[in-house]
Amino acid sequence: MTVLKVEDLFSGYERKPIIKGITFELYKNEILGIIGSNGAGKTTLLKTLLGIIPYSKGGVYIENQELKDNLFAAKKSIAYIPEVPILYGEMTLREHMEFTAMAHEVNKPDYSKRSAFLLKKFRMEGKLEHFPNTFSKGMRQKVMVMNAFLYEPKIYIVDEPFIGLDPKAIEDFLQLLEEKRVKGASVIMSTHVLDTAEKICDRFLLIEEGEVLAYGSLEEIQQNFTLDNYSLREIYHQLAGEASEESEGWDE
Amino acid sequence: MNSIKALWNRRIRFLVKLYYDFIAFQLDMVSLIYIAGMVIFIGYYYYPEVEGYLYWIRQEPWSYLLYFFSVKVASGGKHTGYLKEADELFLTPLNLYGREFVQRSHNLNRILGFVSWGLWVAIMTALGILTLNPLGFLITGLLWRYLGMNGRFFIQQISGKWIQRTVQFFYKLLFISLTFGWIFYWDRGLGEGFFLLAFIITALLWWTDRKKNTADLHWSRMISEETNRRAQRLSAIIQVVPEEKSRGINTSRTLKVFSGVKMLPFSPVGAALLAFERRMRRGKGNLVLLINIALVHWVAMVFIEGTLVQMILNILVFFIIQEFCLSLWNAVLDEDWFHIYPFSSGAIKRGIWIGSFSYVFSYMLLTFLIYYLRWRDFTAAWRFFLVFTVVMYLLNQFRSSNVYYNYRYNKRHPERQLDGVAVSSIKK
């Protein structure tokens, strides 16, 4: 069952779009990995799906409803974990969590239960009255992760989630994500950690300069590009042309 | 244009914008109109009293206070280089490029010195409290000011913290003594002494200027001191806290009693109000400024007798508080989460309305309580309160709709306009 459908999407600058004609689908209970080099357009794509960046051509459909016509409903069904934590300097951790729960209309008993669970899981119980702006990079990222798991969205949009997180936190985060997936949620995850992506993602969207390089499950991509037994890393390097670039050293 | 000049121009434009942002936040057009209105109104209403004060200040011993304050203004000012840490690299060799950069900055400092001292002389002349020839007074004061700036610049270059502080102490002592001397001679009419003094200061200024432009400077210390000083100032007034200094606001934590929602509804309206409240109290809300306005207003309420003056004063202050709250809403709604989380139109509208009106309403209640306690006229206080509540209610309805409209249609950030048309100014 398709939860999110992106058709021939163009977004970014009016005269020079960053996303150029991307088409893909996200199914229920799946994790879709967005893979691409720096500046490939991953974050722009994710921000377009969130409605932060408007699109000039094509369409984004969440449960068959066009995003720009149903922005409020779309926002209700999405949880976003940004690459760089977006935090309020003047709000404590407790207030950040309450703000998220209130904005998503989580009732108070549910909020209490979930927040207690997440704080314990990410070992942040003692930090409730602290201002997250003073936290370390990893702890700030944990605040974003906890906020995203406070409510029950249909889609998780996760941008470079592993940056700054300690190994235990990564493990806990992936475990939570898997639990949500099993319960029916879908995930779009942009990452550079290809080995982990290969293990946890069901399908992949490889993009470069705003265009699709490859799309599908690992097996489908291997078949389509006749790269049998290639790992995701090898496929990506092959398609993105990095392997050939690596051979061009400074001497040349 | 030479590259140092281009770099300097760019730096000054950047700093002017930074300070303008602060001034624009603290003193927007509404506040300026308010202040100008208050000054004109009170000045006009109390003109005989003001005239009395001006006469009084011209008499001894109070005139000495004015003289002293004038010379203090004249002896103020400091040379700043407007340097940044990276300049140690970019302006190499510092004795060539760095010096050219700093000289441009010092020229700007002199213009600023001229403007501030010129303004003071103009005010004194306009009020008729300057007994000397204004032009002569302007020139001597200016030379005195420039000399003081040069002196302070040299003291900054002295190595050794304690030696620097000691010299600074004696320099201040000398300057204050000379200031008193000047006041004394001024009061006695000066005459030729006035020109002699101007000549001595000019000669000293010429000599210090020459030394300043040729002496070896402690660049690295000068740059780091300037950068730190600017960072401290910015963190204090603009609350732009440099990343390396502190990532928090004032502190890393707060007490449980001050953290979290207390009276707010657990709903999207509550979430909007939570963000607004916390910004008002802990962020850039500048509650202190609000309290200062309130204190001045309430003190004026106690002393001003005219009903009309009180009415106008009240409406101005209520209006300014409402505008203050609404400008804060603009900043709150600019935050990314308000564009990512599902806030309905109704929730945002109600949030803006409640957030601003609650402050104005509570303030009106306190104001009329003070009015009642002072004048013991319950009927008048009650009538005032009723009329102002209706007026502010309607005004709040109108102005909060404007703020919501700006948010909804992203007047402040057209790149976020979610109508499906990509615009060229989108920043990634």
Interface residues (C-beta under 8 A of the other chain):
Chain A: F10 S11 G12 Y13 E14 R15 P17 I18 T43 T44 K47 L50 G51 I52 I53 P54 Y55 S56 K68 L71 F72 A73 K75 K76 Y80 I86 Y88 G89 E90 M91 T92 R94 E95 E98 F99 T100 A101 M102 A103 H104 E105 N107 K108 Y111 L128 E129 H130 F131 N133 T134
Chain B: S246 R247 G248 I249 T251 S252 R253 T254 L255 K256 S259 G260 V261 L264 F266 S267 P268 G270 A271 L274 A275 R278 R279 R281 R282 G283 E335 D336 W337 H339 I340 Y341 P342 F343 S344 R416 Q417 L418 D419 G420 V421 A422 V423 S424 I426 K428
